[in-house]
Amino acid sequence: MLNKIRPGWGLLPVVIFLALWELVARFNLVPGQLSFPPFSAVVLEFYHLTASGVLGDNFLASLGRVLIGFCAGSIAGIAVGMIMGWVENINKALHPIISLFYPIPALGWLPLLMLWIGINEMLPITIIFICSFFPVLYNTVTGIRNVDKQYIQVARTLGASDARILTTVVMPLALPNIFTGLRLEAGMAWRVIIAAEMVAIPTGIGALMMRAESLIRIDIIIVCLIVLAVMCLAFERFFQYLEARMTARWS
Amino acid sequence: MPAIELKNICQYICRDVSLKIRDKELMVLLGPNGAGKTTIANIIAGLTDYQGSVLFDGVAVDKLPANRREVGYLFQDLVLFPHLDVAANIAYGLTAKKQTPQQAQSRVKQLLQMMKIEHLASRYPKHLSGGEKQRVALARALAPSPKVLLLDEPLSSLDMPTAKYLRTELKQLQQRLGITTAYVTHDLQEAEEMADRIAVIQNGSLEQVDKPERVFFYPRNEKVSDFIGAPNILDCDYCRSLGKGVMEVGCGGLPIIVPHDGESVHRIAFLPGDIHISETHPPGPEVNRFQALVTSINPTDETVRIGLKAGALNLLAGMPHYIFEDMSLAVGKEVFLILKLRRIRVYENKDSQRSDSN
């Protein structure tokens, strides 16, 4: 019975995976000339990188960019989405433009923004902003427009003004949709920042990976990948948790 | 509580509807699905655009948006806010009215008591039964002390016993509060139980506005008659009490026994389905059994309608297709008919022809 397995057992596959990794690397079971550090070497490198502050500095640089870009993009996306979802004419006016911009991958903006903004802190933040803004906007508009019109009508007969209906009925009911957007984009922001840092920015986890590559330090690259995986997961889980906290009682 | 008046309301479904609902009255808007009943409720609430005029106590409210009309509206689907608990749902219209939290809280408490749902205060709608949701939705609509109450098929989503029970309760509550009410339904029986007066609506037009029993006994035209089941309505020439709650009335030369105890009977009515047709002479006492001639046979979707002539009376009987197919009825054939005693409805009032629509 799968559901009888205690939560701690979920880690078992991970442990087996790490053990296999260690064995394969130790006994050089990888064919060809690939340099493949064992798990223990990666852990050791993680310790060195942390102790020297290199990992911490680069991690904080990436984290700061993600947080600023993501928060600004989400807030802007929710705000514009609220207006578009609520005011039919604004939606009609903006929808074609948004539909045109939405499919452009965030990284597609990179060459353009490198020329417009130059290579500085604003560049990755802007990329993250774009990466979060459109999907959150899209999900907010969808969420608001999917709210059953009867809720709005009943609130109206109960004497509520439009502003009050929007804030106390429509937005709460659109929350599940909005959170879907936020959750997806929180993980996506990390994927995008790494790419941006690899190409253009001299600091951050992505930049660290590129430097490790030029020094053929596979252990450092793997440390970075693990940090990245954990952060993507942590961000997505955070929003999952937040959504559950805010809607569990009624949805 | 004000009277409601609709003056020449036109909307894409409504055709020149004029209707007065008196102060404290419960007016049932009765009609088939798609007749425009809900539209009329929406017009009173200000949720739909329309031409013409709506007046509350003689004052036009056409310029007022829905959130300032002070109308309590109970929707067919109830639409409780799923993200708010019961108390917050009920309080919604109070906070919109800018009452202080203390005032709102005591009003919510009062309504919870009135609807006997105090124990549900902190529950969320998804954990409520149909009947409980019903009470919460009604409490929410009544909380801001609306001038007018609109109920759109409020019991249609409930099982029969609950609906029946709540119907009585709703009527009592409406009388106690003395709130002018428009009640939308397509159910004739519900309409007759609830209504002070019934407005029969078909295809967006008002066909008849009358007391419930008068709608049944004096349908103003064929459309109304068809909607209430095309009853056979017979004027009585004489009536005499036989005691023990039965009375004999004479209609078109036939003596008909009806269950009645009281004033003299002026009209009787029974639905086509309440005439039983037999090809052979039925056994039993000769009560409400007559010889008749089949004059017409009209199959419809649900039943076969059979025209009969008994004495001087032209009657309409109805039977399911499967029964009709087992019999060999034909126009001109002699048959026997039995009137189901308990299904005959009687009308006492003498002031017959005056219609009550104003």
Boltz contact constraints between the chains, C-beta under 6 A:
constraints:
  - contact:
      token1: [A, 150]
      token2: [B, 75]
      max_distance: 6.0
  - contact:
      token1: [A, 150]
      token2: [B, 79]
      max_distance: 6.0
  - contact:
      token1: [A, 151]
      token2: [B, 79]
      max_distance: 6.0
  - contact:
      token1: [A, 153]
      token2: [B, 47]
      max_distance: 6.0
  - contact:
      token1: [A, 154]
      token2: [B, 75]
      max_distance: 6.0
  - contact:
      token1: [A, 154]
      token2: [B, 79]
      max_distance: 6.0
  - contact:
      token1: [A, 156]
      token2: [B, 66]
      max_distance: 6.0
  - contact:
      token1: [A, 156]
      token2: [B, 67]
      max_distance: 6.0
  - contact:
      token1: [A, 157]
      token2: [B, 45]
      max_distance: 6.0
  - contact:
      token1: [A, 157]
      token2: [B, 66]
      max_distance: 6.0
  - contact:
      token1: [A, 157]
      token2: [B, 71]
      max_distance: 6.0
  - contact:
      token1: [A, 157]
      token2: [B, 73]
      max_distance: 6.0
  - contact:
      token1: [A, 158]
      token2: [B, 92]
      max_distance: 6.0
  - contact:
      token1: [A, 158]
      token2: [B, 93]
      max_distance: 6.0
  - contact:
      token1: [A, 158]
      token2: [B, 96]
      max_distance: 6.0
  - contact:
      token1: [A, 159]
      token2: [B, 67]
      max_distance: 6.0
  - contact:
      token1: [A, 159]
      token2: [B, 93]
      max_distance: 6.0
  - contact:
      token1: [A, 159]
      token2: [B, 96]
      max_distance: 6.0
  - contact:
      token1: [A, 159]
      token2: [B, 97]
      max_distance: 6.0
  - contact:
      token1: [A, 159]
      token2: [B, 144]
      max_distance: 6.0
  - contact:
      token1: [A, 160]
      token2: [B, 67]
      max_distance: 6.0
  - contact:
      token1: [A, 160]
      token2: [B, 96]
      max_distance: 6.0
  - contact:
      token1: [A, 172]
      token2: [B, 83]
      max_distance: 6.0
  - contact:
      token1: [A, 249]
      token2: [B, 124]
      max_distance: 6.0
  - contact:
      token1: [A, 250]
      token2: [B, 82]
      max_distance: 6.0
  - contact:
      token1: [A, 250]
      token2: [B, 83]
      max_distance: 6.0
  - contact:
      token1: [A, 250]
      token2: [B, 124]
      max_distance: 6.0
